[in-house]
């Protein structure tokens, strides 16, 4: 499921949402395969939004801090319909994890 309520009793409460932070997570709606695909490039806070987005999209969630492949190539391969970058300002200001977004981009 989308929630692991048992994780509320643990130190890592981010696990409540989709089992915790991973490099890439796919969320499909088996009742509707016609949904558009959204690539959500996110930090751990944004993972809490996934259950709400899953009602309207097939989701591919990518955490650039743990995903070490080309996000561009992933978007092309999966033929995503939309991309959402959702990052907390603290994570954005203090880290360089978004530099992975340049990997695999075509050069002119």
WOHU-V368969 format. One record per backbone hydrogen bond with DSSP energy under -1.0 kcal/mol. CO is the residue of the C=O (numbers start at 0). NH is the residue of the N-H. E is the energy in kcal/mol with one decimal. If there is no record, write none. Layout:
co=CO nh=NH e=E
co=CO nh=NH e=E
This chain:
co=1 nh=17 e=-2.1
co=3 nh=6 e=-1.8
co=4 nh=7 e=-1.5
co=5 nh=8 e=-1.5
co=6 nh=9 e=-1.8
co=10 nh=12 e=-1.3
co=11 nh=14 e=-1.4
co=12 nh=15 e=-1.6
co=13 nh=16 e=-1.5
co=14 nh=18 e=-1.2
co=15 nh=3 e=-2.1
co=16 nh=19 e=-1.6
co=22 nh=62 e=-2.0
co=24 nh=60 e=-3.2
co=26 nh=58 e=-2.7
co=28 nh=31 e=-1.6
co=35 nh=57 e=-2.9
co=36 nh=80 e=-2.2
co=36 nh=81 e=-1.5
co=37 nh=59 e=-2.2
co=38 nh=83 e=-2.8
co=39 nh=61 e=-3.0
co=40 nh=85 e=-2.8
co=44 nh=47 e=-1.4
co=45 nh=48 e=-1.8
co=46 nh=49 e=-1.1
co=48 nh=52 e=-2.0
co=49 nh=53 e=-2.4
co=52 nh=55 e=-2.1
co=52 nh=56 e=-1.6
co=57 nh=37 e=-3.0
co=58 nh=26 e=-2.4
co=59 nh=39 e=-2.8
co=60 nh=24 e=-2.2
co=61 nh=41 e=-2.8
co=62 nh=65 e=-2.4
co=62 nh=66 e=-2.0
co=69 nh=73 e=-1.9
co=70 nh=74 e=-2.5
co=71 nh=75 e=-2.3
co=72 nh=76 e=-2.9
co=73 nh=77 e=-2.5
co=74 nh=79 e=-1.7
co=81 nh=38 e=-2.8
co=83 nh=40 e=-2.6
co=85 nh=42 e=-1.2
co=87 nh=91 e=-2.4
co=88 nh=92 e=-2.7
co=89 nh=93 e=-1.9
co=90 nh=94 e=-1.3
co=95 nh=98 e=-1.8
co=96 nh=99 e=-1.2
co=97 nh=100 e=-1.7
co=98 nh=101 e=-1.5
co=99 nh=102 e=-1.1
co=101 nh=104 e=-1.9
